[in-house]
Amino acid sequence: MLTWVPGEPRRAVPHETIEAIIDLVVAQYLHDRFAVQMVFLILVLYYSFSRTECPCPKTYTGHECFDEDVHWAVRTYAL
């Protein structure tokens, strides 16, 4: 997921839009693990202002691409 590009400003997402997403997930998709994780990531980025130090990779390949020792990832562990 490309989350940051040098020199390309991002528009702010209105607070009402984020509230609507959370309300929808809580009302209809609370059982969906992907939807709950998406809301968690949205809130982390919202409250951290999605700076360049964000826990998501900046490029698909090459410099600053995904590194499992640095970036967040969803992992499934066997019980």
PEZILIN-V38640 format. One record per residue. N is the residue number from 1. SS is DSSP state (H for helix, E for strand, C for the rest). PHI is phi in degrees with one decimal (none if undefined). Layout:
# PEZILIN-V38640
N/SS/PHI
N/SS/PHI
This chain:
# PEZILIN-V38640
1/C/none
2/C/-79.2
3/C/-115.7
4/C/-154.7
5/C/-132.9
6/C/-59.5
7/C/76.3
8/C/-116.1
9/C/-66.8
10/C/-108.4
11/C/-81.4
12/C/-71.4
13/C/-85.3
14/C/-60.3
15/H/-56.5
16/H/-62.6
17/H/-66.5
18/H/-64.3
19/H/-60.1
20/H/-64.7
21/H/-62.5
22/H/-62.9
23/H/-59.9
24/H/-64.3
25/H/-64.4
26/H/-64.8
27/H/-76.7
28/H/-124.8
29/C/-126.5
30/C/-62.2
31/C/-81.3
32/C/-89.5
33/H/-58.8
34/H/-60.4
35/H/-64.2
36/H/-66.3
37/H/-65.1
38/H/-63.4
39/H/-63.1
40/H/-59.3
41/H/-63.6
42/H/-58.4
43/H/-67.8
44/H/-61.9
45/H/-66.5
46/H/-65.0
47/H/-81.5
48/H/-99.7
49/C/63.9
50/C/44.8
51/C/-69.9
52/C/-66.7
53/C/-85.1
54/C/-59.5
55/C/-78.3
56/C/-114.7
57/C/-65.5
58/C/-93.9
59/C/-134.0
60/C/-79.4
61/C/-140.2
62/C/79.8
63/C/-60.6
64/C/64.1
65/C/-81.4
66/C/-57.6
67/C/-134.2
68/C/-64.4
69/C/-82.4
70/C/-115.3
71/C/-93.7
72/C/-71.3
73/C/-150.7
74/C/-90.4
75/C/-122.1
76/C/-107.7
77/C/-108.8
78/C/-74.3
79/C/-85.6
